[in-house]
Amino acid sequence: PGDLLFRKAAALHALVLSRGQNELQTGLSPRGKVKLNRPMNQMSDKAAPGFTPKQGQYLAFIDAYTRVNRRPPAERDIKHYFGVTPPTVHQMILTLERAGFICRTPGASRSIQVLVAPEDLPILQDHYQPVKTSVSRY
């Protein structure tokens, strides 16, 4: 059940990137028509964002999770998706906050807000990590 939620978040994030934030809310472009001829590279006419690929994935996940669930993720949700330790998630959140990519309300849970425009975020990648085992298969 949890994996389905994350797959929905990734699909929604891809939809946001392909249609734009306003179209996601209304289903149409601001003029009432579906946009068709979007450039292949969405960031071709903009300066490159200042985050690393890994930071971009964290930002994309936070954005997608917030859109699907209508509330920001807890650090535990991020930990579950990326398969990392709680200190790793916390350090990344602090790094993103120091860099100005997110903001949080001190002392409030689930208060992460992404400050990067959705069209500047990368497409969320599936971070499925198979369980490694030392038992050989038959």
VENLIN-V48813 format. One record per helix or strand of 3 or more residues. SS is the DSSP state (helix for helix, strand for strand). FROM is the first residue (numbers start at 1). TO is the last residue. Records with the same first field share a line. If there is no record, write none. Layout:
# VENLIN-V48813
SS = FROM-TO / FROM-TO
This chain:
# VENLIN-V48813
helix = 2-19 / 21-26 / 53-69 / 75-82 / 86-99 / 118-120
